[in-house]
Amino acid sequence: MAAIQFSIGLAAAIGGITFGTTGIGGIFVAAAAIQILAALLVKASFSMFARERGRPA
């Protein structure tokens, strides 16, 4: 439970710093970067799963 609360607080702090230094444009760029990283993580996860099962990725 403490880890979840810490991550929420950390995300709010990082978001506030990002907004304070770069404005709303920085928030959109950061969100786009996080979305791209999440998509790459999903692709890598599915590729590893398919390789383990002996199927083409």
N, CA, C and O atoms as a GROMACS GRO file, in nm:
protein
  228
    1MET      N    1   0.082  -0.119   0.000
    1MET     CA    2   0.000   0.000   0.000
    1MET      C    3   0.086   0.125   0.000
    1MET      O    4   0.055   0.223  -0.068
    2ALA      N    5   0.194   0.123   0.075
    2ALA     CA    6   0.282   0.239   0.081
    2ALA      C    7   0.350   0.264  -0.053
    2ALA      O    8   0.372   0.379  -0.091
    3ALA      N    9   0.382   0.157  -0.126
    3ALA     CA   10   0.445   0.173  -0.256
    3ALA      C   11   0.350   0.240  -0.355
    3ALA      O   12   0.393   0.322  -0.437
    4ILE      N   13   0.223   0.207  -0.348
    4ILE     CA   14   0.125   0.268  -0.436
    4ILE      C   15   0.110   0.417  -0.404
    4ILE      O   16   0.108   0.500  -0.495
    5GLN      N   17   0.100   0.450  -0.277
    5GLN     CA   18   0.088   0.589  -0.237
    5GLN      C   19   0.213   0.668  -0.276
    5GLN      O   20   0.203   0.783  -0.319
    6PHE      N   21   0.329   0.607  -0.259
    6PHE     CA   22   0.453   0.673  -0.297
    6PHE      C   23   0.458   0.699  -0.446
    6PHE      O   24   0.498   0.807  -0.489
    7SER      N   25   0.416   0.602  -0.527
    7SER     CA   26   0.420   0.620  -0.673
    7SER      C   27   0.322   0.727  -0.718
    7SER      O   28   0.351   0.802  -0.812
    8ILE      N   29   0.207   0.737  -0.654
    8ILE     CA   30   0.110   0.842  -0.688
    8ILE      C   31   0.168   0.979  -0.654
    8ILE      O   32   0.158   1.073  -0.733
    9GLY      N   33   0.229   0.991  -0.538
    9GLY     CA   34   0.291   1.117  -0.498
    9GLY      C   35   0.407   1.154  -0.588
    9GLY      O   36   0.423   1.271  -0.624
   10LEU      N   37   0.488   1.057  -0.624
   10LEU     CA   38   0.602   1.082  -0.712
   10LEU      C   39   0.556   1.126  -0.850
   10LEU      O   40   0.613   1.218  -0.908
   11ALA      N   41   0.452   1.061  -0.902
   11ALA     CA   42   0.399   1.100  -1.033
   11ALA      C   43   0.345   1.241  -1.031
   11ALA      O   44   0.364   1.316  -1.126
   12ALA      N   45   0.278   1.278  -0.923
   12ALA     CA   46   0.226   1.415  -0.910
   12ALA      C   47   0.340   1.515  -0.904
   12ALA      O   48   0.333   1.622  -0.964
   13ALA      N   49   0.445   1.482  -0.832
   13ALA     CA   50   0.559   1.573  -0.821
   13ALA      C   51   0.629   1.589  -0.956
   13ALA      O   52   0.662   1.700  -0.996
   14ILE      N   53   0.652   1.479  -1.024
   14ILE     CA   54   0.718   1.485  -1.155
   14ILE      C   55   0.631   1.560  -1.256
   14ILE      O   56   0.682   1.639  -1.336
   15GLY      N   57   0.501   1.536  -1.251
   15GLY     CA   58   0.410   1.608  -1.339
   15GLY      C   59   0.411   1.757  -1.311
   15GLY      O   60   0.408   1.838  -1.404
   16GLY      N   61   0.413   1.794  -1.185
   16GLY     CA   62   0.419   1.935  -1.149
   16GLY      C   63   0.547   2.002  -1.193
   16GLY      O   64   0.545   2.115  -1.241
   17ILE      N   65   0.658   1.933  -1.177
   17ILE     CA   66   0.786   1.988  -1.221
   17ILE      C   67   0.788   2.002  -1.372
   17ILE      O   68   0.833   2.103  -1.425
   18THR      N   69   0.739   1.900  -1.442
   18THR     CA   70   0.735   1.906  -1.588
   18THR      C   71   0.647   2.020  -1.635
   18THR      O   72   0.686   2.094  -1.726
   19PHE      N   73   0.530   2.036  -1.576
   19PHE     CA   74   0.441   2.145  -1.614
   19PHE      C   75   0.503   2.280  -1.581
   19PHE      O   76   0.490   2.375  -1.659
   20GLY      N   77   0.568   2.290  -1.468
   20GLY     CA   78   0.629   2.416  -1.428
   20GLY      C   79   0.744   2.459  -1.517
   20GLY      O   80   0.764   2.578  -1.538
   21THR      N   81   0.819   2.363  -1.570
   21THR     CA   82   0.936   2.398  -1.651
   21THR      C   83   0.905   2.408  -1.800
   21THR      O   84   0.961   2.493  -1.869
   22THR      N   85   0.815   2.322  -1.850
   22THR     CA   86   0.793   2.319  -1.995
   22THR      C   87   0.651   2.356  -2.036
   22THR      O   88   0.624   2.374  -2.154
   23GLY      N   89   0.560   2.368  -1.941
   23GLY     CA   90   0.423   2.403  -1.974
   23GLY      C   91   0.344   2.282  -2.019
   23GLY      O   92   0.387   2.168  -2.003
   24ILE      N   93   0.227   2.309  -2.075
   24ILE     CA   94   0.137   2.201  -2.113
   24ILE      C   95   0.194   2.118  -2.228
   24ILE      O   96   0.164   2.000  -2.239
   25GLY      N   97   0.275   2.180  -2.312
   25GLY     CA   98   0.337   2.105  -2.422
   25GLY      C   99   0.428   1.994  -2.371
   25GLY      O  100   0.435   1.886  -2.429
   26GLY      N  101   0.498   2.022  -2.262
   26GLY     CA  102   0.585   1.920  -2.204
   26GLY      C  103   0.508   1.803  -2.148
   26GLY      O  104   0.555   1.689  -2.152
   27ILE      N  105   0.388   1.829  -2.097
   27ILE     CA  106   0.303   1.721  -2.046
   27ILE      C  107   0.262   1.629  -2.160
   27ILE      O  108   0.265   1.507  -2.146
   28PHE      N  109   0.223   1.688  -2.274
   28PHE     CA  110   0.184   1.606  -2.388
   28PHE      C  111   0.301   1.526  -2.444
   28PHE      O  112   0.285   1.410  -2.481
   29VAL      N  113   0.419   1.587  -2.449
   29VAL     CA  114   0.538   1.515  -2.496
   29VAL      C  115   0.571   1.401  -2.401
   29VAL      O  116   0.603   1.290  -2.445
   30ALA      N  117   0.565   1.426  -2.271
   30ALA     CA  118   0.594   1.321  -2.174
   30ALA      C  119   0.492   1.208  -2.184
   30ALA      O  120   0.528   1.090  -2.177
   31ALA      N  121   0.364   1.242  -2.202
   31ALA     CA  122   0.261   1.140  -2.216
   31ALA      C  123   0.283   1.056  -2.343
   31ALA      O  124   0.265   0.935  -2.342
   32ALA      N  125   0.322   1.123  -2.452
   32ALA     CA  126   0.349   1.050  -2.576
   32ALA      C  127   0.468   0.957  -2.558
   32ALA      O  128   0.466   0.844  -2.607
   33ALA      N  129   0.571   1.003  -2.490
   33ALA     CA  130   0.689   0.919  -2.466
   33ALA      C  131   0.654   0.797  -2.381
   33ALA      O  132   0.700   0.687  -2.408
   34ILE      N  133   0.573   0.817  -2.278
   34ILE     CA  134   0.531   0.706  -2.193
   34ILE      C  135   0.448   0.606  -2.273
   34ILE      O  136   0.463   0.485  -2.256
   35GLN      N  137   0.360   0.656  -2.361
   35GLN     CA  138   0.277   0.568  -2.442
   35GLN      C  139   0.362   0.487  -2.540
   35GLN      O  140   0.335   0.368  -2.560
   36ILE      N  141   0.462   0.548  -2.599
   36ILE     CA  142   0.551   0.476  -2.691
   36ILE      C  143   0.629   0.370  -2.615
   36ILE      O  144   0.643   0.257  -2.663
   37LEU      N  145   0.681   0.404  -2.499
   37LEU     CA  146   0.755   0.306  -2.418
   37LEU      C  147   0.664   0.190  -2.377
   37LEU      O  148   0.708   0.075  -2.375
   38ALA      N  149   0.539   0.218  -2.344
   38ALA     CA  150   0.445   0.112  -2.307
   38ALA      C  151   0.418   0.020  -2.426
   38ALA      O  152   0.410  -0.101  -2.409
   39ALA      N  153   0.402   0.078  -2.545
   39ALA     CA  154   0.379  -0.003  -2.664
   39ALA      C  155   0.499  -0.093  -2.694
   39ALA      O  156   0.482  -0.209  -2.732
   40LEU      N  157   0.619  -0.039  -2.677
   40LEU     CA  158   0.739  -0.121  -2.699
   40LEU      C  159   0.750  -0.233  -2.596
   40LEU      O  160   0.792  -0.344  -2.629
   41LEU      N  161   0.711  -0.204  -2.473
   41LEU     CA  162   0.713  -0.307  -2.369
   41LEU      C  163   0.613  -0.418  -2.400
   41LEU      O  164   0.643  -0.536  -2.381
   42VAL      N  165   0.495  -0.382  -2.448
   42VAL     CA  166   0.394  -0.482  -2.485
   42VAL      C  167   0.446  -0.567  -2.600
   42VAL      O  168   0.432  -0.689  -2.597
   43LYS      N  169   0.505  -0.504  -2.701
   43LYS     CA  170   0.559  -0.577  -2.816
   43LYS      C  171   0.668  -0.674  -2.772
   43LYS      O  172   0.670  -0.790  -2.815
   44ALA      N  173   0.758  -0.628  -2.688
   44ALA     CA  174   0.865  -0.716  -2.639
   44ALA      C  175   0.809  -0.831  -2.558
   44ALA      O  176   0.856  -0.944  -2.569
   45SER      N  177   0.708  -0.804  -2.477
   45SER     CA  178   0.647  -0.908  -2.395
   45SER      C  179   0.582  -1.015  -2.482
   45SER      O  180   0.600  -1.134  -2.458
   46PHE      N  181   0.505  -0.973  -2.582
   46PHE     CA  182   0.442  -1.070  -2.671
   46PHE      C  183   0.544  -1.147  -2.752
   46PHE      O  184   0.526  -1.266  -2.778
   47SER      N  185   0.652  -1.081  -2.793
   47SER     CA  186   0.756  -1.150  -2.869
   47SER      C  187   0.823  -1.257  -2.784
   47SER      O  188   0.849  -1.368  -2.832
   48MET      N  189   0.853  -1.225  -2.659
   48MET     CA  190   0.915  -1.324  -2.571
   48MET      C  191   0.820  -1.440  -2.543
   48MET      O  192   0.862  -1.555  -2.538
   49PHE      N  193   0.692  -1.410  -2.526
   49PHE     CA  194   0.593  -1.515  -2.503
   49PHE      C  195   0.582  -1.607  -2.623
   49PHE      O  196   0.577  -1.729  -2.608
   50ALA      N  197   0.577  -1.549  -2.743
   50ALA     CA  198   0.566  -1.629  -2.864
   50ALA      C  199   0.692  -1.713  -2.885
   50ALA      O  200   0.683  -1.829  -2.926
   51ARG      N  201   0.808  -1.656  -2.857
   51ARG     CA  202   0.932  -1.733  -2.872
   51ARG      C  203   0.936  -1.849  -2.775
   51ARG      O  204   0.982  -1.958  -2.810
   52GLU      N  205   0.888  -1.828  -2.651
   52GLU     CA  206   0.887  -1.935  -2.553
   52GLU      C  207   0.793  -2.047  -2.593
   52GLU      O  208   0.819  -2.164  -2.567
   53ARG      N  209   0.683  -2.010  -2.657
   53ARG     CA  210   0.584  -2.110  -2.701
   53ARG      C  211   0.618  -2.173  -2.835
   53ARG      O  212   0.551  -2.266  -2.878
   54GLY      N  213   0.722  -2.122  -2.901
   54GLY     CA  214   0.763  -2.179  -3.029
   54GLY      C  215   0.681  -2.131  -3.147
   54GLY      O  216   0.675  -2.197  -3.250
   55ARG      N  217   0.617  -2.016  -3.131
   55ARG     CA  218   0.536  -1.958  -3.239
   55ARG      C  219   0.608  -1.838  -3.298
   55ARG      O  220   0.690  -1.775  -3.230
   56PRO      N  221   0.580  -1.807  -3.423
   56PRO     CA  222   0.642  -1.684  -3.480
   56PRO      C  223   0.583  -1.559  -3.416
   56PRO      O  224   0.465  -1.553  -3.383
   57ALA      N  225   0.667  -1.460  -3.399
   57ALA     CA  226   0.624  -1.335  -3.334
   57ALA      C  227   0.542  -1.248  -3.424
   57ALA      O  228   0.499  -1.140  -3.382
   0.00000   0.00000   0.00000
